[in-house]
Amino acid sequence: MAAESDSFADPSWTYFSAENDSFIRTSQHCPEQPYISVTIISSQNLSVRRIDFTTISHDQGFSDKADQNGDTYAGSHTWFDARIITHSGHDRVPRRCIQTNVCASFEFKTHINRWDWRKGDAEVREWLAAIQTGDTVQVIPMAHYPAWNNFVRGAKIQLWAAPSTVGKALRPVISLVEQNDYSAYRPLRHDLREIRLVEVQPDKNVGPIRIMLRYTSLSDDDRLRYDALSYCWGDVEDLQEVLLTAPDHSQPKAMFVNRNLLSALQQLRSQTAPRTLWIDLLCINQTDMKERTFQVALMGKIFASAETVCVWLGESDPDGHRDCQIIRSISDRYDQTLGGLGGEGLVGDPKDWTALPKPHLTHDIIRNSPDDWGIDLQNDRVFQKPWFQRVWVLQEVWNAVRVQVFYGSDEVQWQAVLQANHCFKKHGIMNRNVLSWLWNALFTITRDETGLGCDRAPRSDILTVLIAGHNMKATDPRDKIFAMLVFGNETYQTGALPEEVRPNYEKSVTLVYADFTRWWILHHSSLRILSAVHTLTGRSWVNTSSPHGSHNSFDLSQRPSWMLWHEGFSEWMHGTLALHDQCGYHASGCRVIDHDLLRSLALTQPNNLALRGVRDQKVGGGGHQYGRP
């Protein structure tokens, strides 16, 4: 960091910069490494006001479409991404493309891109606003398709940040759990699989949200009918009041929710009749760890028993409204048959659903659709919503009989959202706002005479599921296991699981992951899970930092090195030896694992892994560690 004068800058702003002039070449199969990085280090909260990205580069100098796209930016498949990395190594928000190279030009060209919170479009302002103190901003050279190369001679990041006016860190944070009084909540009958519900009272105006507690048993055939709400807690410091009445009709008392939940309740509230909902924050006594553990074990049944799972993405805006329109338009096109003069267009409603074109053909037609269709495949911002990144929502919609998506006042069918995501992925490499591949692994889009549908995909082995979930987020790290158990072939019957792997919030995070790793080894009689450490953030032998930029340091002393962990990147599994269940590696000589030895330290020394091995060599010392060529 260094101070630097600038005619536009406010004197109170802090200036950060980083520069690199090393020559590199990046191709399709090169590991994605930052060419340059700058970390925002400060003792106070800062808000980024402007970033200047300077890049000096060119592509391979030729293209099969050079006569059409040469010396323009059209058809270029080499570019630079901007990325925000948190201290834990995860993306703060989806990447943004900074600049593409001139197509088929071997001449170095300098580009300067300025992202300014005062002059940029809404997406640029949101991206800048997401950066927090302690984050790292990176520039990553990219190339796609064979023979395409990104030649880089230099780059520079200049960043200006102002003191934050929000001041959240200056006041103590009182969580929703600490703020709320759950004294009106009677204990649940866990033997009856009892749950609480909230009945949202009708209101024709914009009055306060009034709710009443109800109780029902999932074991009863005549249980109360209800919808379940799937949403993100959002900003836990932005507290809003709802009025709660207990079943004894006592005086209503204030309960606090976040603004995102309040907006959902306002949107879902009926004007004429009560609406019964299951909402985790209001239906679980969050201060009772035993109740919370039992309810988490019932989560799959709770959402499977709901009439409808209502997905709340949050408040919308004109761009969000446009995104929903396009998602519906894409869904409609998949219900149309081939036609037109050349037989390659989409026309009318089909008389026979078997005459529908294959999905990949519909993808291509939509991608090359005429302007009057109004389908812009850049309208994919809806997939940036935090809901799609939360780990618990996977189970909530996977178990649902019916799912309806709400984005402000817009309603979209769940299968239409997933089909649009498929279409956006087919559109090309520049679409950043697409869902994690775990969503595609869990759901299968179907199409028959009734139109688009959505079925649950077959379960996978739990280790693959957990690694695929590395890119998902959870407030409680233990949920990165607990919320995923339902998707595993070996773990979906959570009630039948042994104690060491069953959801239990009374256990520490480290113990949850240690117990799971040990249980997996015992259950499979395999050490394959030990290779999963190569997918974890901060492992010293997974070096994705750049020698030209700063990189985050990770404190690995707080957990054993052998256990699975909640911070990592699912993409790394594809380059990890001996992790796939079909791999042919047998370095152990197919020796049988000593189960008794493995169990021997589980209670007394849970952070140690006891395995029987063979001494091969003794390391005499360590020499110089050479860097990458």
C-alpha positions as CSV (number, residue, x, y, z in Angstrom):
1,M,0.0,0.0,0.0
2,A,1.3,3.5,-0.8
3,A,-0.2,7.0,-0.8
4,E,-0.5,8.6,-4.2
5,S,-2.0,11.8,-5.3
6,D,-4.8,11.9,-7.8
7,S,-6.8,14.9,-8.9
8,F,-10.2,13.2,-8.4
9,A,-9.4,11.4,-5.1
10,D,-10.8,12.5,-1.7
11,P,-8.0,13.1,0.8
12,S,-9.7,10.6,3.2
13,W,-9.5,7.8,0.6
14,T,-6.8,5.1,1.0
15,Y,-4.8,4.0,-2.1
16,F,-3.8,0.4,-2.8
17,S,-1.8,-0.7,-5.8
18,A,0.1,-3.7,-7.3
19,E,2.0,-4.1,-10.5
20,N,3.6,-6.9,-12.5
21,D,5.7,-6.8,-15.7
22,S,6.6,-10.5,-16.0
23,F,5.9,-12.2,-19.4
24,I,3.6,-15.2,-19.3
25,R,1.5,-17.2,-21.7
26,T,-1.9,-18.8,-20.6
27,S,-3.7,-21.4,-22.6
28,Q,-6.9,-23.5,-22.1
29,H,-5.4,-26.1,-19.8
30,C,-3.1,-23.9,-17.7
31,P,-4.1,-23.7,-14.0
32,E,-6.0,-20.6,-13.2
33,Q,-3.5,-18.4,-11.4
34,P,-3.7,-14.7,-10.5
35,Y,-1.2,-12.7,-12.5
36,I,-1.5,-9.9,-10.0
37,S,-3.2,-9.4,-6.6
38,V,-3.8,-6.7,-4.1
39,T,-5.1,-7.2,-0.6
40,I,-7.1,-4.5,1.3
41,I,-5.4,-4.3,4.6
42,S,-6.7,-1.8,7.1
43,S,-7.7,-1.4,10.7
44,Q,-11.0,0.2,9.7
45,N,-13.9,-0.8,7.5
46,L,-13.4,0.5,4.0
47,S,-15.7,0.9,1.0
48,V,-14.1,0.6,-2.4
49,R,-14.8,3.6,-4.6
50,R,-12.8,3.0,-7.7
51,I,-10.5,0.4,-9.3
52,D,-8.3,0.9,-12.4
53,F,-7.2,-2.2,-14.2
54,T,-4.4,-1.9,-16.7
55,T,-3.5,-4.9,-18.9
56,I,-0.9,-5.3,-21.6
57,S,-1.5,-8.4,-23.8
58,H,-2.4,-10.0,-27.1
59,D,-3.7,-13.4,-28.3
60,Q,-2.0,-16.0,-30.6
61,G,-2.3,-13.7,-33.6
62,F,-4.4,-15.9,-35.8
63,S,-8.0,-17.3,-36.0
64,D,-10.1,-19.3,-38.4
65,K,-12.4,-16.2,-38.5
66,A,-9.6,-13.6,-38.8
67,D,-11.2,-12.2,-42.0
68,Q,-14.4,-11.7,-40.1
69,N,-13.3,-10.7,-36.6
70,G,-9.6,-9.7,-37.0
71,D,-8.6,-6.5,-35.3
72,T,-11.9,-6.4,-33.5
73,Y,-13.0,-7.7,-30.1
74,A,-15.6,-9.9,-31.6
75,G,-15.0,-13.7,-31.4
76,S,-12.1,-13.3,-29.0
77,H,-11.6,-16.2,-26.6
78,T,-8.8,-14.7,-24.5
79,W,-9.6,-12.3,-21.7
80,F,-9.0,-11.2,-18.1
81,D,-11.2,-11.9,-15.1
82,A,-11.4,-9.8,-12.0
83,R,-12.0,-11.8,-8.8
84,I,-12.7,-11.0,-5.1
85,I,-11.3,-13.6,-2.7
86,T,-12.2,-13.7,0.9
87,H,-9.6,-14.5,3.6
88,S,-10.9,-18.1,3.6
89,G,-10.1,-18.4,-0.1
90,H,-13.7,-18.3,-1.4
91,D,-15.1,-16.1,-4.1
92,R,-17.0,-13.2,-2.5
93,V,-19.1,-12.7,-5.6
94,P,-19.0,-14.1,-9.1
95,R,-16.1,-13.0,-11.2
96,R,-16.4,-10.2,-13.8
97,C,-14.7,-10.0,-17.2
98,I,-12.4,-7.0,-17.3
99,Q,-11.2,-7.0,-20.9
100,T,-11.0,-9.3,-23.9
101,N,-8.0,-9.2,-26.3
102,V,-8.2,-8.0,-29.9
103,C,-9.0,-11.0,-32.0
104,A,-6.2,-12.5,-34.1
105,S,-3.6,-9.8,-33.3
106,F,0.0,-10.5,-32.3
107,E,0.6,-6.9,-31.3
108,F,0.7,-6.0,-27.6
109,K,-2.1,-3.6,-26.7
110,T,-2.6,-1.7,-23.5
111,H,-6.2,-1.5,-22.1
112,I,-7.2,0.6,-19.1
113,N,-10.6,-0.2,-17.5
114,R,-12.0,2.1,-14.8
115,W,-14.7,0.8,-12.5
116,D,-16.1,3.7,-10.6
117,W,-18.9,3.6,-8.0
118,R,-20.2,7.0,-9.1
119,K,-20.2,6.4,-12.9
120,G,-20.5,2.6,-13.3
121,D,-23.6,0.7,-14.1
122,A,-25.5,-1.1,-11.3
123,E,-23.6,-4.4,-11.7
124,V,-20.2,-2.6,-11.3
125,R,-21.4,-0.7,-8.3
126,E,-22.7,-3.9,-6.7
127,W,-19.4,-5.7,-7.4
128,L,-17.4,-2.8,-5.8
129,A,-19.7,-2.7,-2.8
130,A,-19.1,-6.4,-2.2
131,I,-15.4,-5.9,-1.5
132,Q,-14.6,-5.9,2.2
133,T,-11.5,-5.1,4.3
134,G,-9.3,-8.2,4.2
135,D,-10.4,-9.3,0.8
136,T,-8.0,-9.8,-2.1
137,V,-8.7,-8.4,-5.6
138,Q,-7.1,-10.5,-8.4
139,V,-6.6,-10.3,-12.1
140,I,-6.6,-13.7,-13.8
141,P,-5.6,-14.2,-17.5
142,M,-7.9,-16.6,-19.3
143,A,-8.0,-18.5,-22.6
144,H,-10.5,-21.0,-23.9
145,Y,-10.5,-23.5,-26.8
146,P,-7.5,-25.2,-28.4
147,A,-4.8,-23.0,-29.8
148,W,-6.0,-19.9,-28.2
149,N,-3.3,-18.2,-26.0
150,N,-3.2,-15.1,-23.8
151,F,0.2,-13.5,-23.9
152,V,0.6,-11.1,-21.0
153,R,3.5,-8.6,-20.6
154,G,2.2,-6.5,-17.7
155,A,-0.8,-5.5,-15.5
156,K,-1.5,-3.1,-12.8
157,I,-4.3,-2.7,-10.2
158,Q,-5.0,0.7,-8.6
159,L,-7.7,0.7,-6.0
160,W,-9.2,3.6,-3.9
161,A,-11.3,3.0,-0.8
162,A,-13.1,5.4,1.6
163,P,-13.9,4.9,5.2
164,S,-17.1,3.0,5.5
165,T,-20.1,5.1,6.8
166,V,-22.0,2.0,7.9
167,G,-19.9,1.3,10.9
168,K,-21.3,-2.1,11.6
169,A,-18.1,-3.2,13.4
170,L,-18.4,-0.2,15.8
171,R,-21.4,-1.6,17.7
172,P,-21.9,-5.0,19.3
173,V,-23.8,-7.4,17.2
174,I,-26.9,-8.8,18.8
175,S,-28.0,-11.9,16.9
176,L,-31.6,-12.8,16.1
177,V,-31.4,-15.7,18.5
178,E,-30.2,-13.5,21.4
179,Q,-32.8,-10.9,20.7
180,N,-35.9,-13.1,20.5
181,D,-37.9,-14.4,23.5
182,Y,-38.9,-18.1,22.9
183,S,-40.8,-18.4,26.2
184,A,-44.1,-18.9,24.4
185,Y,-42.7,-22.0,22.6
186,R,-43.8,-25.2,24.4
187,P,-41.4,-28.2,24.0
188,L,-42.0,-30.3,21.0
189,R,-42.9,-34.0,21.2
190,H,-40.0,-35.5,19.3
191,D,-41.4,-39.1,19.6
192,L,-44.4,-37.8,17.6
193,R,-42.2,-35.9,15.1
194,E,-44.0,-32.8,16.1
195,I,-43.3,-29.4,14.5
196,R,-44.4,-25.8,15.0
197,L,-46.0,-23.8,12.3
198,V,-46.8,-20.1,12.0
199,E,-50.1,-18.9,10.7
200,V,-49.7,-15.5,9.0
201,Q,-52.8,-13.4,9.5
202,P,-54.4,-11.8,6.5
203,D,-54.2,-8.0,5.9
204,K,-55.5,-5.9,3.0
205,N,-53.2,-3.1,3.9
206,V,-49.6,-2.8,4.7
207,G,-49.9,-3.3,8.5
208,P,-47.5,-5.2,10.7
209,I,-47.0,-8.9,10.1
210,R,-49.1,-10.9,12.7
211,I,-48.4,-14.6,13.2
212,M,-49.9,-17.3,15.5
213,L,-48.2,-20.5,16.6
214,R,-49.6,-23.8,15.6
215,Y,-48.5,-27.4,16.3
216,T,-48.8,-30.5,14.2
217,S,-47.3,-34.0,13.9
218,L,-45.7,-35.3,10.8
219,S,-46.8,-38.8,11.8
220,D,-50.5,-37.8,11.5
221,D,-52.3,-38.4,8.2
222,D,-54.6,-35.5,9.1
223,R,-51.8,-33.1,10.0
224,L,-52.2,-29.4,9.2
225,R,-51.6,-28.4,5.6
226,Y,-48.8,-25.9,5.2
227,D,-46.2,-24.4,2.8
228,A,-42.5,-24.3,3.7
229,L,-40.4,-21.2,3.1
230,S,-36.9,-21.5,1.7
231,Y,-34.9,-18.3,2.0
232,C,-31.7,-16.7,3.2
233,W,-31.4,-15.1,6.6
234,G,-29.6,-12.2,5.1
235,D,-28.3,-9.3,7.2
236,V,-28.8,-10.4,10.8
237,E,-28.2,-6.9,12.1
238,D,-31.1,-5.4,10.2
239,L,-33.8,-6.4,12.7
240,Q,-37.5,-6.1,11.9
241,E,-40.5,-6.8,14.2
242,V,-43.3,-9.2,13.7
243,L,-46.1,-9.8,16.3
244,L,-46.4,-13.3,17.7
245,T,-49.5,-14.7,19.4
246,A,-49.2,-18.0,21.3
247,P,-51.8,-20.7,21.0
248,D,-53.4,-19.5,24.3
249,H,-54.1,-16.2,22.6
250,S,-52.1,-14.3,25.1
251,Q,-50.9,-10.7,24.5
252,P,-48.9,-10.6,21.2
253,K,-45.2,-10.1,21.7
254,A,-42.5,-8.8,19.3
255,M,-40.3,-11.3,17.6
256,F,-37.4,-10.1,15.5
257,V,-36.6,-11.3,11.9
258,N,-34.3,-9.9,9.3
259,R,-35.5,-7.6,6.5
260,N,-35.3,-10.3,3.9
261,L,-37.7,-12.6,5.8
262,L,-40.0,-9.7,6.5
263,S,-40.2,-8.9,2.8
264,A,-41.0,-12.6,2.1
265,L,-43.8,-12.5,4.7
266,Q,-45.3,-9.3,3.2
267,Q,-45.2,-10.8,-0.3
268,L,-46.7,-14.2,0.7
269,R,-49.4,-12.8,3.1
270,S,-52.9,-13.2,1.8
271,Q,-55.4,-10.4,1.9
272,T,-58.3,-12.6,2.8
273,A,-57.3,-15.8,4.6
274,P,-54.6,-17.0,7.0
275,R,-51.6,-18.7,5.4
276,T,-49.8,-21.4,7.3
277,L,-46.0,-21.6,6.9
278,W,-43.0,-23.5,8.2
279,I,-40.1,-21.1,8.7
280,D,-37.0,-22.2,10.4
281,L,-36.3,-19.0,12.4
282,L,-39.8,-18.8,13.8
283,C,-40.7,-22.5,14.0
284,I,-37.6,-23.8,15.8
285,N,-36.6,-22.7,19.3
286,Q,-33.1,-21.5,18.3
287,T,-31.9,-21.4,21.9
288,D,-32.7,-25.1,22.5
289,M,-29.8,-27.1,21.0
290,K,-31.5,-30.4,21.6
291,E,-34.7,-29.3,19.7
292,R,-32.6,-27.8,17.0
293,T,-30.8,-31.1,16.5
294,F,-34.0,-33.1,16.3
295,Q,-35.6,-30.6,13.9
296,V,-32.6,-30.7,11.6
297,A,-32.9,-34.5,11.4
298,L,-36.6,-33.9,10.3
299,M,-35.8,-31.2,7.8
300,G,-36.1,-33.5,4.8
301,K,-39.5,-34.7,6.0
302,I,-40.7,-31.2,6.8
303,F,-40.1,-29.9,3.3
304,A,-41.3,-33.2,1.7
305,S,-44.6,-32.9,3.6
306,A,-45.2,-29.3,2.6
307,E,-47.9,-28.5,0.0
308,T,-45.5,-26.1,-1.8
309,V,-41.9,-25.0,-1.0
310,C,-41.9,-21.3,-1.6
311,V,-38.4,-20.1,-2.6
312,W,-37.8,-16.5,-1.8
313,L,-34.9,-14.9,-3.7
314,G,-35.4,-11.5,-2.2
315,E,-36.6,-8.1,-3.3
316,S,-36.5,-7.5,-7.1
317,D,-35.6,-4.6,-9.3
318,P,-36.2,-3.8,-13.0
319,D,-33.3,-6.0,-14.0
320,G,-34.6,-8.9,-11.9
321,H,-38.0,-8.5,-13.4
322,R,-36.5,-8.7,-16.8
323,D,-34.5,-11.8,-15.9
324,C,-37.7,-13.5,-14.8
325,Q,-39.4,-12.6,-18.1
326,I,-36.6,-14.2,-20.0
327,I,-36.6,-17.3,-17.9
328,R,-40.3,-17.8,-18.6
329,S,-39.6,-17.1,-22.3
330,I,-36.9,-19.8,-22.5
331,S,-39.2,-22.3,-20.8
332,D,-41.9,-21.6,-23.3
333,R,-39.6,-22.2,-26.2
334,Y,-38.8,-25.7,-25.0
335,D,-42.5,-26.5,-25.5
336,Q,-42.4,-25.6,-29.2
337,T,-41.9,-27.8,-32.2
338,L,-39.5,-27.3,-35.1
339,G,-40.8,-25.4,-38.1
340,G,-40.2,-22.5,-40.4
341,L,-39.0,-22.3,-43.9
342,G,-35.8,-24.3,-43.2
343,G,-37.3,-26.5,-40.6
344,E,-34.9,-25.1,-38.0
345,G,-37.1,-22.6,-36.1
346,L,-39.6,-23.1,-33.3
347,V,-43.2,-22.6,-34.0
348,G,-46.5,-23.0,-32.1
349,D,-47.6,-25.5,-29.5
350,P,-46.9,-29.1,-30.3
351,K,-49.7,-31.5,-31.0
352,D,-47.4,-34.4,-30.2
353,W,-44.8,-33.9,-27.5
354,T,-42.6,-36.7,-29.0
355,A,-42.1,-34.3,-32.0
356,L,-40.3,-31.8,-29.7
357,P,-36.6,-31.2,-30.8
358,K,-33.8,-32.5,-28.6
359,P,-32.9,-30.1,-25.8
360,H,-29.4,-29.4,-27.3
361,L,-31.1,-28.3,-30.5
362,T,-33.4,-26.0,-28.7
363,H,-30.4,-24.6,-26.9
364,D,-28.8,-23.7,-30.2
365,I,-32.0,-22.1,-31.6
366,I,-32.4,-20.0,-28.5
367,R,-28.8,-18.9,-28.5
368,N,-29.1,-17.7,-32.1
369,S,-32.7,-16.4,-31.6
370,P,-33.8,-13.3,-33.5
371,D,-34.0,-10.0,-31.7
372,D,-37.9,-9.9,-31.7
373,W,-37.9,-13.0,-29.4
374,G,-36.5,-10.7,-26.7
375,I,-34.3,-13.4,-25.2
376,D,-31.0,-11.8,-24.0
377,L,-28.7,-14.5,-22.6
378,Q,-26.8,-11.9,-20.6
379,N,-29.9,-11.6,-18.4
380,D,-28.7,-14.1,-15.9
381,R,-28.2,-11.9,-12.8
382,V,-30.9,-13.8,-11.0
383,F,-28.4,-16.7,-10.4
384,Q,-26.2,-14.3,-8.4
385,K,-28.8,-14.2,-5.6
386,P,-27.4,-15.5,-2.3
387,W,-30.1,-18.2,-2.0
388,F,-28.5,-20.3,-4.7
389,Q,-25.2,-20.5,-2.7
390,R,-26.7,-21.6,0.6
391,V,-26.1,-25.2,1.5
392,W,-29.5,-25.9,3.3
393,V,-31.6,-24.8,0.3
394,L,-30.4,-27.9,-1.7
395,Q,-32.2,-30.2,0.6
396,E,-35.3,-28.0,0.9
397,V,-36.1,-28.0,-2.8
398,W,-34.8,-31.5,-3.4
399,N,-37.4,-33.0,-1.1
400,A,-40.3,-30.8,-2.3
401,V,-43.4,-32.0,-4.0
402,R,-43.9,-28.7,-5.6
403,V,-41.6,-25.6,-5.8
404,Q,-42.5,-22.1,-6.7
405,V,-39.9,-19.4,-7.0
406,F,-40.7,-15.8,-5.8
407,Y,-38.4,-12.9,-6.8
408,G,-40.2,-9.8,-5.5
409,S,-43.6,-9.8,-7.1
410,D,-42.5,-12.2,-9.9
411,E,-43.3,-15.9,-9.7
412,V,-41.4,-18.5,-11.8
413,Q,-41.6,-22.3,-12.0
414,W,-38.7,-24.1,-10.5
415,Q,-38.1,-26.3,-13.6
416,A,-38.0,-23.1,-15.7
417,V,-35.2,-21.7,-13.5
418,L,-33.1,-24.9,-13.9
419,Q,-33.7,-25.2,-17.6
420,A,-32.7,-21.6,-18.1
421,N,-29.5,-22.3,-16.2
422,H,-28.8,-25.2,-18.6
423,C,-29.4,-22.8,-21.5
424,F,-27.1,-20.1,-20.1
425,K,-24.3,-22.6,-19.6
426,K,-24.6,-23.7,-23.2
427,H,-24.4,-20.1,-24.3
428,G,-20.7,-19.9,-23.7
429,I,-17.7,-19.4,-21.5
430,M,-18.4,-15.7,-20.7
431,N,-21.6,-16.5,-18.7
432,R,-20.3,-16.2,-15.1
433,N,-23.7,-16.2,-13.4
434,V,-24.6,-19.9,-13.6
435,L,-25.2,-22.3,-10.8
436,S,-22.8,-24.7,-9.2
437,W,-22.6,-28.1,-11.0
438,L,-24.0,-29.6,-7.8
439,W,-27.4,-28.3,-8.8
440,N,-27.2,-30.2,-12.1
441,A,-26.1,-33.3,-10.3
442,L,-29.1,-33.2,-7.9
443,F,-31.9,-32.4,-10.4
444,T,-32.9,-33.9,-13.8
445,I,-35.0,-31.8,-16.2
446,T,-37.8,-33.8,-17.9
447,R,-40.1,-33.0,-20.8
448,D,-43.3,-34.8,-21.8
449,E,-46.9,-34.0,-22.8
450,T,-47.3,-31.9,-19.7
451,G,-44.3,-29.7,-20.5
452,L,-41.1,-29.2,-18.5
453,G,-40.7,-31.1,-15.3
454,C,-38.1,-31.6,-12.7
455,D,-37.1,-34.9,-11.0
456,R,-34.6,-35.8,-8.3
457,A,-31.4,-37.2,-9.8
458,P,-30.1,-40.5,-8.3
459,R,-28.1,-40.2,-5.1
460,S,-24.3,-40.2,-5.2
461,D,-21.7,-41.4,-2.7
462,I,-21.5,-38.9,0.2
463,L,-17.9,-38.0,-0.3
464,T,-18.5,-36.8,-3.8
465,V,-21.5,-34.8,-2.6
466,L,-19.5,-33.1,0.2
467,I,-16.6,-32.2,-2.1
468,A,-19.1,-30.9,-4.7
469,G,-20.6,-28.7,-1.9
470,H,-17.3,-26.9,-1.2
471,N,-18.5,-24.0,-3.2
472,M,-21.7,-23.7,-1.2
473,K,-22.0,-21.5,1.8
474,A,-23.2,-22.0,5.4
475,T,-23.4,-19.8,8.4
476,D,-22.5,-22.8,10.6
477,P,-19.7,-24.9,9.2
478,R,-21.2,-28.1,10.6
479,D,-24.1,-27.7,8.2
480,K,-21.7,-28.4,5.3
481,I,-22.1,-32.0,6.4
482,F,-25.4,-32.1,8.2
483,A,-27.3,-30.5,5.3
484,M,-25.7,-32.9,2.7
485,L,-26.3,-36.3,4.4
486,V,-29.7,-36.7,2.7
487,F,-28.0,-36.8,-0.8
488,G,-25.5,-39.6,0.0
489,N,-26.2,-43.3,-0.8
490,E,-24.8,-44.3,2.5
491,T,-26.2,-41.5,4.7
492,Y,-29.7,-40.5,3.5
493,Q,-31.4,-42.4,6.3
494,T,-30.1,-40.1,9.0
495,G,-32.1,-41.8,11.8
496,A,-30.2,-45.0,11.2
497,L,-26.7,-43.4,11.1
498,P,-24.3,-44.2,14.0
499,E,-24.0,-41.6,16.7
500,E,-20.6,-40.2,15.5
501,V,-22.0,-39.0,12.1
502,R,-25.6,-38.1,13.0
503,P,-26.4,-34.4,13.2
504,N,-25.4,-33.1,16.6
505,Y,-25.0,-29.4,17.3
506,E,-23.5,-30.1,20.7
507,K,-20.3,-31.2,19.0
508,S,-17.6,-28.8,18.0
509,V,-16.9,-28.1,14.3
510,T,-13.5,-30.0,14.5
511,L,-15.1,-33.0,16.1
512,V,-17.9,-33.2,13.5
513,Y,-15.4,-33.3,10.7
514,A,-13.0,-35.7,12.5
515,D,-15.8,-38.1,13.4
516,F,-17.1,-38.0,9.8
517,T,-13.7,-38.8,8.3
518,R,-13.1,-41.6,10.7
519,W,-16.6,-43.0,10.1
520,W,-16.1,-42.9,6.3
521,I,-12.9,-44.9,6.6
522,L,-14.5,-47.5,8.7
523,H,-17.7,-47.7,6.6
524,H,-15.8,-48.1,3.3
525,S,-12.7,-49.8,4.6
526,S,-10.8,-47.4,2.4
527,L,-8.4,-44.5,2.9
528,R,-9.6,-42.7,-0.3
529,I,-11.1,-39.8,1.8
530,L,-7.5,-38.8,2.8
531,S,-7.0,-37.7,-0.8
532,A,-9.8,-35.2,-0.3
533,V,-7.4,-32.9,1.6
534,H,-6.1,-31.9,-1.9
535,T,-9.4,-30.1,-2.5
536,L,-9.2,-28.0,0.7
537,T,-8.1,-24.4,1.0
538,G,-4.7,-23.8,2.4
539,R,-3.2,-27.2,1.9
540,S,0.5,-26.5,1.2
541,W,0.7,-28.9,-1.7
542,V,-2.2,-27.3,-3.6
543,N,-0.4,-24.1,-4.7
544,T,-2.7,-21.9,-6.7
545,S,-1.2,-18.6,-5.6
546,S,0.8,-16.6,-8.0
547,P,4.5,-15.8,-7.5
548,H,3.7,-12.3,-8.8
549,G,1.0,-11.4,-6.3
550,S,-0.1,-11.7,-2.7
551,H,-1.9,-14.7,-1.4
552,N,-3.9,-15.5,1.6
553,S,-2.3,-17.4,4.5
554,F,-4.4,-20.0,6.3
555,D,-4.0,-21.1,9.8
556,L,-3.9,-24.9,9.6
557,S,-2.9,-25.4,13.3
558,Q,-6.5,-25.4,14.5
559,R,-7.4,-28.7,12.8
560,P,-5.7,-32.1,12.1
561,S,-4.3,-32.3,8.6
562,W,-5.9,-35.6,7.8
563,M,-9.6,-34.7,8.2
564,L,-12.1,-33.4,5.6
565,W,-12.9,-29.7,6.1
566,H,-15.6,-27.2,5.0
567,E,-13.4,-24.8,3.0
568,G,-12.2,-25.8,-0.4
569,F,-12.9,-25.9,-4.1
570,S,-14.9,-28.6,-5.7
571,E,-13.1,-28.2,-9.1
572,W,-9.9,-29.4,-7.5
573,M,-11.3,-33.0,-7.2
574,H,-10.9,-33.5,-11.0
575,G,-7.1,-33.2,-10.7
576,T,-6.7,-35.2,-7.5
577,L,-5.2,-38.7,-7.8
578,A,-6.8,-41.6,-5.9
579,L,-10.0,-39.6,-5.0
580,H,-12.3,-41.1,-7.6
581,D,-14.1,-44.3,-6.4
582,Q,-13.1,-46.1,-9.6
583,C,-9.4,-45.3,-9.4
584,G,-6.9,-48.2,-9.8
585,Y,-4.3,-47.0,-7.2
586,H,-3.3,-49.5,-4.5
587,A,-0.3,-48.0,-2.8
588,S,-1.3,-49.9,0.4
589,G,-1.1,-53.2,-1.4
590,C,-4.8,-53.8,-0.7
591,R,-4.1,-54.3,3.0
592,V,-7.1,-54.5,5.3
593,I,-7.7,-51.5,7.6
594,D,-7.4,-52.3,11.3
595,H,-10.8,-51.2,12.5
596,D,-10.1,-51.8,16.2
597,L,-7.0,-49.7,16.0
598,L,-8.9,-46.9,14.2
599,R,-11.6,-46.8,16.8
600,S,-9.1,-47.0,19.7
601,L,-8.4,-43.2,19.8
602,A,-11.8,-42.0,18.8
603,L,-13.0,-41.1,22.3
604,T,-9.7,-40.3,24.1
605,Q,-7.8,-38.6,21.3
606,P,-10.3,-37.7,18.6
607,N,-7.9,-35.4,16.7
608,N,-5.5,-38.3,16.1
609,L,-6.0,-40.9,13.4
610,A,-4.7,-44.4,14.3
611,L,-3.7,-46.4,11.2
612,R,-1.4,-49.4,10.8
613,G,1.4,-48.9,8.3
614,V,4.8,-50.1,7.1
615,R,8.0,-48.1,7.6
616,D,9.6,-47.4,4.2
617,Q,12.2,-44.7,4.5
618,K,13.3,-42.1,6.9
619,V,13.4,-38.4,5.9
620,G,16.8,-37.1,6.7
621,G,16.1,-33.5,6.0
622,G,14.7,-30.9,3.8
623,G,16.5,-29.1,0.9
624,H,15.7,-26.1,-1.2
625,Q,12.1,-26.1,-2.6
626,Y,12.2,-25.0,-6.2
627,G,9.4,-22.9,-7.6
628,R,7.4,-23.7,-10.8
629,P,9.3,-23.3,-14.1
